[in-house]
């Protein structure tokens, strides 16, 4: 065990979708715990702001705007990260999109886009970095799924399907990569107060949904970041293939 099992000193963390929202929270918490950060987001201004904040915490940052659903670009990015910051120790597949739509409203383009970002993107980011992790016999991968990937939802079946696919990917990778000491887990947040759900659903609907949460509210992004940073740390060295759902008790699973 490392002397500071929660610390990430000297680690390089690649976080997709880290320009804002949960991704930014992951980046800043890991930077506070000692990691250098690859800020990866198609939103250029937001990515720059996150990178500046990381540097303000005394850590190194590099920025990428490449789309996660471009396998060649992801392979090139891993090589660039290695040259600029060093080998990737942690991958957080956080990039995502969301929308509400009835089944009849989801055409092929909307369906494909949902899977391209969540599933194809996560798969090929992982494929790009896994050889580096295998060579070093060490690595942490955290896939950001959703409570809707566990339970479903009545107006976003394409999103739910994509997030459920990430859980299957997590379990398969955990088994395939365990012998190289590469840990793969998923975090499945419940409601989180970020720009995307506010834009898609609006505050009135969010406040109504909060009434169904036993703890009476949605999470702040930092509260999800704690779970991600834990799984990326030495404290989680005997955890792989698991899904953690910080959801305020909205879904209670147990004996």
C-alpha positions as CSV (number, residue, x, y, z in Angstrom):
1,X,0.0,0.0,0.0
2,X,1.2,3.5,-0.7
3,X,2.1,5.7,2.3
4,X,-0.7,8.1,1.5
5,X,-3.4,5.8,0.0
6,X,-5.8,8.6,-0.8
7,X,-3.2,10.9,-2.4
8,X,-2.5,11.0,-6.1
9,X,1.0,12.6,-6.0
10,X,2.8,12.3,-9.3
11,X,-0.1,10.6,-11.1
12,X,-1.3,11.6,-14.5
13,X,-5.1,11.7,-14.8
14,X,-6.9,11.9,-18.2
15,X,-10.4,13.1,-17.7
16,X,-12.7,13.3,-20.7
17,X,-15.5,16.0,-20.6
18,X,-13.6,17.9,-18.0
19,X,-14.3,21.4,-19.2
20,X,-17.2,21.9,-16.8
21,X,-19.7,20.1,-14.5
22,X,-18.7,16.8,-13.0
23,X,-15.6,16.5,-15.2
24,X,-14.2,19.8,-13.9
25,X,-14.9,18.7,-10.3
26,X,-13.0,15.4,-11.0
27,X,-10.1,17.4,-12.4
28,X,-9.8,19.9,-9.6
29,X,-10.2,17.3,-6.8
30,X,-7.5,15.1,-8.3
31,X,-5.3,18.1,-8.8
32,X,-5.7,19.0,-5.1
33,X,-4.6,15.5,-4.3
34,X,-1.5,15.8,-6.4
35,X,-2.3,14.6,-9.9
36,X,-1.4,16.3,-13.1
37,X,-4.4,16.6,-15.4
38,X,-5.3,16.1,-19.0
39,X,-8.3,18.4,-19.5
40,X,-10.2,16.9,-22.5
41,X,-13.3,18.6,-23.8
42,X,-14.7,19.9,-27.1
43,X,-15.7,23.1,-25.3
44,X,-12.5,25.1,-25.8
45,X,-13.1,28.0,-23.5
46,X,-14.3,25.8,-20.6
47,X,-11.4,23.4,-21.0
48,X,-9.0,26.3,-20.8
49,X,-10.7,27.5,-17.7
50,X,-10.3,24.1,-16.0
51,X,-6.7,23.9,-17.1
52,X,-6.0,27.3,-15.6
53,X,-7.6,26.3,-12.3
54,X,-5.5,23.1,-12.2
55,X,-2.3,25.1,-12.7
56,X,-3.5,27.5,-10.0
57,X,-3.4,24.5,-7.7
58,X,0.2,23.9,-8.5
59,X,-0.2,21.0,-10.9
60,X,0.6,20.6,-14.5
61,X,-2.2,20.5,-17.1
62,X,-2.5,19.9,-20.8
63,X,-5.6,20.4,-23.0
64,X,-7.2,18.4,-25.8
65,X,-10.3,19.2,-27.8
66,X,-10.3,16.0,-29.9
67,X,-13.6,14.2,-30.1
68,X,-13.6,11.0,-28.0
69,X,-15.3,9.0,-30.8
70,X,-12.3,9.3,-33.1
71,X,-10.1,6.2,-32.3
72,X,-7.0,7.5,-34.2
73,X,-7.2,10.9,-32.5
74,X,-7.4,9.1,-29.1
75,X,-4.3,7.0,-29.9
76,X,-2.4,10.1,-30.9
77,X,-3.5,11.9,-27.8
78,X,-2.1,9.2,-25.5
79,X,1.2,9.5,-27.3
80,X,1.1,13.3,-26.8
81,X,0.2,12.9,-23.1
82,X,3.2,10.6,-22.6
83,X,5.5,13.2,-24.1
84,X,4.0,16.1,-22.3
85,X,3.1,14.8,-18.8
86,X,4.1,11.2,-18.7
87,X,2.3,7.9,-18.9
88,X,-1.4,7.9,-18.1
89,X,-2.1,6.4,-14.6
90,X,-5.8,7.2,-14.4
91,X,-8.5,7.4,-17.1
92,X,-11.9,8.8,-16.3
93,X,-14.4,8.3,-19.1
94,X,-16.7,11.2,-18.2
95,X,-17.6,12.8,-21.5
96,X,-21.3,12.6,-22.2
97,X,-24.4,14.1,-23.6
98,X,-28.0,13.9,-22.5
99,X,-31.5,14.6,-23.7
100,X,-35.1,13.6,-23.0
101,X,-37.0,12.0,-25.9
102,X,-39.8,9.5,-26.3
103,X,-39.1,6.3,-28.3
104,X,-40.8,7.6,-31.4
105,X,-38.7,10.8,-31.4
106,X,-35.3,9.1,-31.4
107,X,-34.1,8.8,-35.0
108,X,-31.0,7.0,-36.1
109,X,-28.8,10.0,-35.8
110,X,-29.8,10.8,-32.2
111,X,-29.4,7.2,-31.2
112,X,-26.0,6.9,-32.9
113,X,-24.7,10.1,-31.4
114,X,-25.6,8.9,-27.9
115,X,-23.7,5.6,-28.3
116,X,-20.8,7.3,-30.1
117,X,-20.0,9.6,-27.2
118,X,-20.8,7.3,-24.2
119,X,-19.8,3.8,-25.5
120,X,-17.6,4.2,-28.5
121,X,-15.8,7.1,-27.0
122,X,-15.2,5.3,-23.7
123,X,-14.1,2.1,-25.5
124,X,-11.5,3.7,-27.7
125,X,-10.1,6.0,-25.0
126,X,-9.6,2.8,-23.0
127,X,-8.2,0.9,-25.9
128,X,-5.7,3.8,-26.5
129,X,-4.4,3.9,-22.9
130,X,-4.5,0.2,-21.9
131,X,-1.2,-0.8,-23.6
132,X,0.5,1.9,-21.5
133,X,-1.1,0.6,-18.4
134,X,-0.2,-3.0,-19.2
135,X,3.4,-2.1,-19.8
136,X,3.6,-0.5,-16.4
137,X,1.3,-3.2,-14.8
138,X,-0.7,-0.5,-13.1
139,X,-3.8,1.6,-13.9
140,X,-7.2,2.9,-12.8
141,X,-10.1,3.3,-15.2
142,X,-13.4,4.9,-14.0
143,X,-16.4,4.9,-16.3
144,X,-19.1,7.4,-15.5
145,X,-22.4,5.6,-16.0
146,X,-25.7,6.7,-14.4
147,X,-28.5,5.7,-12.1
148,X,-30.5,5.6,-15.3
149,X,-28.2,2.9,-16.6
150,X,-29.1,0.9,-13.5
151,X,-32.8,1.5,-13.3
152,X,-33.9,3.1,-16.6
153,X,-36.0,6.2,-17.1
154,X,-39.3,6.8,-18.9
155,X,-38.1,9.4,-21.4
156,X,-34.5,8.7,-22.4
157,X,-34.2,5.1,-23.5
158,X,-31.2,5.7,-25.8
159,X,-29.3,7.4,-23.0
160,X,-30.2,4.6,-20.5
161,X,-29.1,2.0,-23.0
162,X,-25.7,3.7,-23.5
163,X,-25.1,4.1,-19.8
164,X,-26.1,0.4,-19.2
165,X,-23.6,-0.6,-21.9
166,X,-20.9,1.2,-19.9
167,X,-21.6,-1.1,-17.0
168,X,-21.1,-4.2,-19.2
169,X,-17.9,-2.7,-20.5
170,X,-16.7,-2.1,-17.0
171,X,-17.3,-5.6,-15.8
172,X,-15.7,-7.2,-18.9
173,X,-12.6,-4.9,-18.7
174,X,-12.2,-5.6,-15.0
175,X,-12.0,-9.3,-15.6
176,X,-9.8,-9.0,-18.7
177,X,-7.3,-6.6,-17.2
178,X,-7.0,-7.7,-13.6
179,X,-3.9,-9.8,-14.2
180,X,-2.1,-6.5,-15.2
181,X,-3.1,-4.8,-12.0
182,X,-5.5,-2.5,-13.9
183,X,-8.6,-1.7,-11.9
184,X,-11.9,-0.8,-13.8
185,X,-14.9,0.5,-12.0
186,X,-18.0,2.6,-12.7
187,X,-19.7,5.5,-10.9
188,X,-23.4,5.8,-11.5
189,X,-24.5,9.2,-10.2
190,X,-28.1,10.0,-9.3
191,X,-29.2,13.6,-10.0
192,X,-26.3,16.1,-10.0
193,X,-26.7,19.9,-10.2
194,X,-24.7,20.7,-13.4
195,X,-25.2,22.7,-16.5
196,X,-26.5,19.8,-18.6
197,X,-29.5,18.7,-16.5
198,X,-30.4,22.3,-15.7
199,X,-30.5,23.0,-19.5
200,X,-32.3,19.8,-20.4
201,X,-34.9,19.7,-17.6
202,X,-35.1,23.1,-16.0
203,X,-35.1,24.0,-12.3
204,X,-38.8,23.3,-11.7
205,X,-38.5,19.7,-12.8
206,X,-35.3,19.3,-10.8
207,X,-36.9,20.6,-7.6
208,X,-39.8,18.2,-8.1
209,X,-37.4,15.2,-8.6
210,X,-35.4,16.2,-5.5
211,X,-38.5,15.4,-3.5
212,X,-38.2,11.7,-4.4
213,X,-34.6,11.5,-3.0
214,X,-34.5,10.4,0.6
215,X,-31.7,12.9,1.4
216,X,-33.9,15.6,-0.1
217,X,-31.7,17.0,-2.8
218,X,-29.5,16.3,-5.8
219,X,-25.7,16.0,-5.4
220,X,-23.1,18.7,-6.0
221,X,-20.5,17.7,-8.6
222,X,-17.8,17.5,-5.9
223,X,-19.8,14.8,-4.1
224,X,-19.5,12.6,-7.2
225,X,-15.8,13.5,-7.6
226,X,-15.1,12.1,-4.1
227,X,-16.2,8.6,-5.3
228,X,-14.2,8.9,-8.6
229,X,-11.1,10.0,-6.8
230,X,-11.4,7.2,-4.3
231,X,-11.6,4.6,-7.0
232,X,-8.5,6.2,-8.7
233,X,-6.6,6.0,-5.4
234,X,-4.6,3.4,-3.6
235,X,-7.5,3.0,-1.2
236,X,-9.3,1.1,-4.0
237,X,-6.5,-1.3,-4.8
238,X,-8.8,-4.3,-4.0
239,X,-11.9,-3.0,-5.8
240,X,-12.5,-3.8,-9.5
241,X,-15.6,-4.5,-11.6
242,X,-17.9,-2.6,-9.3
243,X,-20.5,0.2,-9.7
244,X,-20.9,2.8,-7.0
245,X,-24.0,4.9,-7.1
246,X,-23.9,8.2,-5.1
247,X,-27.6,9.0,-5.3
248,X,-28.8,10.2,-2.0
249,X,-30.7,7.0,-1.4
250,X,-32.9,7.2,-4.5
251,X,-31.9,3.7,-5.3
252,X,-31.2,1.5,-2.3
253,X,-29.7,-1.9,-2.9
254,X,-28.7,-4.2,-0.1
255,X,-29.8,-7.1,2.1
